[in-house]
């Protein structure tokens, strides 16, 4: 499997405290080259990009058909946090220009959740029935203090989730009257919808 190949890659250099910025850059570039070769082979020779850690990387494509193949392959490798973006680079003036590596980049991330603190974990437990109902479309959950982001691979799932969460929080507010919230959704890239939820004690 790809995850195991990346975890056990030969030739990876480690670094500790006190490493200079120049040496850190050299080690990172060396390791990225190794990881990118493994990733590229795993996706049929497609160009890839991996910086610092293999836990998150990009696989490039020139067509939406290639994007579909990459996403299916990522699923076979056990990744579920996958989205597609239109990559770009910047010129010497900081202006955007097309990425020469491909028209599309499939962003593949090993992490499915980052929950920090009791509030985040408690809310996710409260919302478990709703989250279970959209689990097949859920890419990632982030929560810290009263700020949350839920990412989905389908617009309808993000809308359903937003509506259900609003009903639950409105009912809680009517009964206890101790909380205000804001919920909003935006599209990220081509196939990811992000629902932001901010909770505040009133």
N, C-alpha and C positions, 0 to 999 in steps of 0.2 A: 504493500500500500504506500501511497505517496507520503502520508504523514510520517510513517516509520522511516522511509528513505531520507526524509529531511532531518528527522531527529538524530539519525545515526550516520549522517554524511561524513565521509572521510575528508581529512585535510582542513577541517574547520579550526580556525585560530581563536583562542580565548584571550581575554584581557582582564586586567584587574585595575585597582585604584592606581592613580598616579600616571596613567598613560597619557602621553601628549595628544593634542587634538590631531596632529598630523599622523601619528601612529594609529590612532583610533580610526581615522578615515581610511588608512591603508588596510587595516584589518577588516573593516566593514566592506570595503570594495572586494577584497579577497574572498570573504565569506559569501557575499552576494553573488559573485561569479559562480561559485560552486552550487549554491542553492538554485540559481537561475538555470543552470544546465540540467539539473534534476527535474525542475518544474517543466522546462521546455520539452524534455524527453517524455514526460508523463502526459503532455498534451499534444503529442504528435508533431513536435518540432516547432510549435508556435513560439513567438518571441515572448519573453516574460520579464518581469521586473520585481525584485525582492530586495528591500533595504532593511538593514539592521537585524530583523528577525524573520524567520520563515513562517511565523504565525499569520502573516498577512502578505499577500502578493498579488500582482496583476498578471493576467494572460491576455495578450493582444490578439485582435481579429480584424480582418478587413471587410467582412460581410456579417449580416445578422444571422445567416445560416451557420457560419463558423462560431458565432457567439452561442447559438443553441447547442452546438456540439460540445463546446467548452463547458457550458453550464451543466449539461448532462454528465459529462466526465467528472466534473467537480463533485456532483452528487454521488456518483459511484465511489469516489474516494472518501466519502463521508462528510463533505463540507455542505452546510446548509445556509451559511451566511454569505450569499453570493449576489452581486449586483453588477449592472453594466453601466459604464460611463462613456462619455466622449472625451478621450484624453487630449491634453494639449501641452505644449511647452511654451516657454516665453523667450522672446528675442532679447537682445542687449538693452532694449528700451523698456522691457517689462511688458511688452504687448503679446497677447496670446497668438499662437500659431499652431497649426495641426501637428500632432505627434507623429514623427516619422515611423514609429514602430507599428502603428495600426490605426484604423479609423475608430475602433472600439477597444475598450479594455474591460475585461471581466475582473472585478475586484473580488478576491476570495479571502475570507477571513476565518481563522480557526475558532475564534470566540463567538459564542452565541449570547452571552450575557455578562454584564458587569454591574453588580449590585453592591453598593457601599452603604453600610449602616443599617440599623434596625428599621427605620422608616421605609427604606426601599424594599427590604425583604418582606415587611408586613404588608405593604400595598400589593406586591406581587402575589402573596398568599390570598389576599382578599379577592383579587382579580383572576385567580386561577381558573374558575369555570369559564370565564370569557376567553382567557388565553388558550385554554384547551380547545375551545371551539374554532379558533383560527390558527392552531398550532402548525398546520401544514403550510401556512403562508407567512409565519413569523420568522424573521431573519435574525433579529438581535434586540435585546432589552438592555437599556442603561438606566440606572437609578442612583441618585445621590441626593441626600437631604430631601427636598420636596420637588426635585426636578427629574423628569423621566422622559425617555425617548423609546418608542416602540417602532421597529422597522419591519415593513411587510413587502412581499414580492408581488402583491396584487392590490390594485386600488380598492376593489370592492371589500376586501378583507380589512383594509385600514378604515374604511367608512363604517363597516359593521362594528369594528372594535371601538371606534370613537363614539358611536351612538350608544352602545351598551355601557361604556365607561361613564358617559355623561348621565345616563339614567341612574346608575348605581350611586354616583357622587351626589346627584341632586336629591335622591332619596335620603342619603346619609345627612346631607346638609339640612333638609327639612326636619329630620328627626333630632339632630344634635345641634345644628346651627353653629358649628365651631370651625368651619372650613370654607375657604374660597378656592376656586380653581379656574385655570384657563387651559383649554385644549385646542390644538390646531394641527393641521396636517399640510405637508409639502411633499412634492415629488423630488426625489434625488436621483439623478441619472435617468436611465431609460426605464428601469423596471424595479424601482424601490420607492416606497411611500413611507414617510417618516411622520409619526404622530408624537407630538410633544405635549407633555402634561406637566403643569406647574401647580403645586398645592401650597396653600398658605393658610396658617391658622388665623382666624378672624377674631 
